[in-house]
Amino acid sequence: MSAAYVAQAEAALDTADMVVGPAEDGGYVLIGLKRAEPALFRDIDWGTDQVLEQTLRAASQAQCSIATLATLWDVDRPEDWQRFLALDACKQEVSKS
């Protein structure tokens, strides 16, 4: 996630009640709200590929307008960490050349 991505999320809150950055695995990498909405985090099957869908459904029921950012990947499983390490190693190789 870049600073530009976070800035885009912040800007989205100018016109939406909620902004979400979806994750490839069915969750999200970022969520932002204009006001506290505890109901959005109740009855969510955390750690599953249903997290984003369930959260968006709860937001709709709470009558929140939603802005959606580009989908990213996150690091929350061992295989994600390996992906990060491989990406980091690749960046280091590029910077050496």
Backbone as a ProteinNet text record, in pm:
[ID]
protein_1_A
[PRIMARY]
MSAAYVAQAEAALDTADMVVGPAEDGGYVLIGLKRAEPALFRDIDWGTDQVLEQTLRAASQAQCSIATLATLWDVDRPEDWQRFLALDACKQEVSKS
[TERTIARY]
84.8	0	89.9	60.9	141.9	74.3	151.6	96.6	-12.4	5.4	-95.3	-227.2	-219.6	-339.9	-415.4	-342.6	-404.2	-464	-394	-445.7	-573.2	-577.1	-696.2	-813.1	-784.5	-888.4	-941	-849.9	-889.6	-977.4	-939.1	-1016.7	-1155.2	-1163.7	-1292.3	-1393	-1343.3	-1433.5	-1495.8	-1452	-1516.7	-1657.1	-1677.3	-1806	-1874.7	-1808.5	-1867.8	-1857.8	-1947.9	-1945.4	-1835.2	-1801.7	-1705.9	-1619.4	-1493.7	-1403.9	-1341	-1329.5	-1270.1	-1170.5	-1058.5	-957.9	-963.8	-1023.8	-1036.5	-901	-896.3	-778.3	-807.2	-704.2	-720.2	-785.6	-766.1	-814.4	-957.9	-1029.4	-1169.2	-1191.6	-1084.6	-1095.9	-1073.1	-1011.6	-975.4	-844	-773.5	-644.7	-661.5	-774.6	-800.4	-950.2	-992.4	-1130.8	-1128.2	-1205.3	-1214.6	-1360.2	-1393.3	-1531.6	-1537.7	-1641.7	-1664.1	-1707	-1781.2	-1829.9	-1824	-1820.6	-1815.7	-1942.4	-1926	-2037	-2005.3	-2019.6	-1984.6	-2054.6	-2173.8	-2248.7	-2175.4	-2086.1	-2013.1	-1918.5	-1885.8	-1786.6	-1846.5	-1978.2	-2045.7	-2084.6	-2082.5	-2126.3	-2048.7	-1920	-1831.7	-1752.2	-1743.1	-1663.8	-1517.4	-1452.9	-1314.8	-1222.4	-1127.2	-1029.6	-1077.6	-1193.9	-1246.6	-1249	-1283.5	-1294	-1427.1	-1504.9	-1635.4	-1632.6	-1518.1	-1510	-1555.1	-1502.1	-1538.8	-1687	-1733.5	-1874.6	-1967.1	-1937.2	-2021.2	-2014.9	-1897.2	-1883	-1959.3	-1950.7	-2024	-2174.7	-2218.8	-2361.3	-2405.9	-2325.9	-2358.7	-2359.9	-2266.5	-2262.5	-2387.4	-2428.9	-2550.5	-2671.7	-2679.5	-2790.9	-2788.5	-2668.1	-2654.8	-2671	-2703.1	-2723.8	-2600.8	-2482.6	-2356.5	-2329.2	-2291.1	-2242.5	-2098	-2060	-1932.2	-1849.2	-1722.2	-1624	-1527.8	-1495.3	-1406.9	-1279.7	-1166.7	-1036.5	-993.3	-877.2	-820.7	-790.3	-800.7	-771	-620.2	-577.3	-436.9	-426.2	-305.6	-286.7	-230	-257.8	-210.9	-130.6	-68.2	16.2	-50.9	-123.1	-183.6	-174.9	-100.2	-77.3	70.1	122.8	264.1	297.7	209.2	236.9	239.8	163.3	167.6	303.2	354.2	485	593.2	583.7	680.8	671.6	552.2	532.5	598.5	579.3	641.4	793.7	849	994	1048.1	977.7	1020.8	1015.6	912	899.7	1010.6	1036.3	1141.1	1278.3	1304	1431.3	1446.6	1337.6	1340.1	1370.9	1309.6	1336.5	1482.1	1539.4	1679.4	1771.8	1739.9	1820.4	1814.3	1697.6	1680.4	1759.5	1756.4	1826.7	1978.5	2028.9	2173.4	2222.3	2132.3	2176.3	2168.2
-116.6	0	123.6	212.5	333.5	451.5	557.3	681	735.3	718.7	765.2	690.1	561.9	481	533.7	565	618.6	756.5	837.7	969.8	957.1	859.1	833.4	794.2	713.6	673.7	794.7	878.7	998.8	1088.9	1106.4	1189.1	1129.3	997.3	931.3	961.6	985.9	1015.9	1155.1	1234.5	1363.1	1342.6	1229.1	1205.8	1076.8	994.1	866.5	854.6	775.9	750.8	652.9	566.7	458.6	437.7	409.3	371.8	238	151.4	20.2	-11.3	-69.3	-119.4	-270.8	-334	-479.2	-550.2	-666.4	-753.3	-868.4	-919.1	-1031.3	-1152.5	-1168.5	-1289.3	-1280.2	-1172.2	-1159.8	-1075.4	-1023	-931.3	-789.8	-709.8	-575.6	-534.2	-446.4	-395.3	-262.2	-196.8	-66	-45.8	13.4	57.2	190.6	284.3	416.2	457	526.4	567.8	712.8	783.2	919.7	921.3	818.2	809.5	663.4	643.4	507.5	431.7	311	222.2	82.9	60.1	-70.3	-188.9	-166.8	-276.1	-337	-259.4	-310.7	-424.5	-436.4	-534.3	-647.3	-653.5	-760.9	-872	-993.1	-1109.8	-1125	-1097.9	-1114.9	-1243.6	-1323.8	-1447.3	-1412.4	-1353.8	-1306.8	-1420.2	-1387.2	-1484.5	-1567.4	-1531.8	-1605.6	-1515.2	-1574.9	-1497.1	-1422.2	-1424.4	-1357	-1222.8	-1185.9	-1065.8	-940.6	-916	-796	-797.6	-906.7	-917.4	-892.8	-954.1	-937.3	-793.1	-733.1	-595	-499.7	-521.2	-437	-452.7	-573.5	-597.2	-520.7	-526.7	-454.7	-303.6	-253.8	-111.5	-69.8	-152.7	-124.2	-119.5	-214.4	-215.8	-93.6	-41	79.6	206.2	188.8	297.8	387.2	323.8	394.3	396.9	512	516.6	466.4	394.5	323.1	360.9	391.6	409.4	291.6	236.8	120.6	156	122.5	146.6	23.5	30.5	-82.5	-197.7	-317	-437	-453.6	-482.6	-509.4	-645.5	-687.1	-808.8	-767.4	-849.7	-818.7	-934.9	-911.9	-1013	-1056.9	-1169.3	-1222.5	-1374.3	-1434.5	-1578.8	-1604.2	-1718.6	-1747.4	-1736.1	-1780	-1771.6	-1626	-1539.7	-1397.1	-1338.1	-1380.6	-1332.8	-1376	-1497.5	-1545.3	-1463	-1427.4	-1342.6	-1206.2	-1149.6	-1022	-1033.2	-1137.3	-1155.1	-1167.7	-1240.1	-1255.1	-1121.2	-1043.1	-911.7	-819.7	-822.6	-740	-778	-907.5	-953.5	-906	-910.6	-865.5	-716.6	-637.1	-492.8	-465.4	-543.5	-523.6	-553.5	-656.1	-691	-578.9	-524.8	-417.1	-294.7	-262.9	-142.8	-159.2	-282.2	-304.2	-281.7	-297	-284.4	-143.3
0	0	0	-87.9	-101.1	-31.4	-14.5	41.1	-51	-180.7	-276.6	-258.8	-227.6	-204.6	-83.1	23.3	144.9	116.4	39.7	3.2	-79.9	-167.9	-248.4	-157.6	-56.4	39.1	114.9	159.5	232.3	144.9	20.9	-71.3	-96.6	-101.1	-125.5	-15.6	105	216.1	205	107.7	82.2	25.1	-43.7	-110.2	-67.5	9.7	53.3	205.4	262.1	406.2	444.8	349.2	375.4	252.7	275.3	166.7	204.2	104.3	128.6	18.5	59.4	-32.9	-28.6	-127.3	-126.5	-131.5	-70.7	-77.5	-173.1	-234.8	-328.1	-263.9	-131.1	-63.5	-14.2	-49.6	-10.3	113.9	168.3	281.4	232.4	316	273.3	336	266.6	314.4	384.6	361.3	419.1	429.6	539.8	553	625.3	573.9	635.7	644.9	751.1	774.5	819.7	777.4	825.3	970.8	1010.3	1147.8	1191.8	1320.5	1374.8	1336.8	1289.1	1253.4	1306.6	1437.1	1495.5	1429.5	1375.9	1313.1	1194.2	1134.4	1017.8	1054.2	1180.5	1223.8	1306.5	1311.5	1383.1	1285.8	1333.9	1255.8	1124.9	1130.7	1014.7	1035.2	933.1	938.5	911.9	1014.7	1002.8	959.8	874.9	828.4	710.8	655.7	540.5	417.7	305.2	182	172	279.1	282.8	356	412	495.8	421.3	303.9	229.2	195.1	140.7	101.2	220.8	333.9	452	504.5	500.6	545.8	454.6	324.5	230.6	247.6	274.9	299.4	424.3	529.5	652.8	628.2	546.8	515	438.1	346.9	271	364	456.7	552.5	643.2	671.2	753.6	669.4	541.2	446.2	431.4	430.8	407.1	257.8	206.3	68.3	71	-34.7	-34.9	-156.4	-132.9	-240.1	-233	-347.1	-352.7	-428.1	-367.8	-429.2	-508.6	-568.3	-641.7	-545.3	-595.3	-516.9	-501.5	-378.8	-348.2	-280.5	-253.3	-173.6	-39	60	194.9	250.8	362.2	425.3	554.5	547.1	668.1	677.9	589.5	592.2	556.5	594.8	564.8	415.5	329.3	185.7	137.2	203.6	170.7	208.7	322.2	367.5	268.9	219.5	120.4	-7.7	-47	-165.3	-142.8	-23.7	9.9	3.9	62.8	62.7	-79.6	-165	-304.6	-376.7	-352.7	-414.1	-364.5	-234.3	-176.1	-232.7	-245.9	-302.5	-445.9	-521.1	-659.9	-665.7	-579.1	-576	-543.3	-452	-414.1	-531.7	-607.8	-725	-829	-850.3	-948.8	-905.5	-776.7	-729.4	-737.4	-739.5	-752.2	-893.8	-990	-1129.9	-1181.8
[MASK]
+++++++++++++++++++++++++++++++++++++++++++++++++++++++++++++++++++++++++++++++++++++++++++++++++

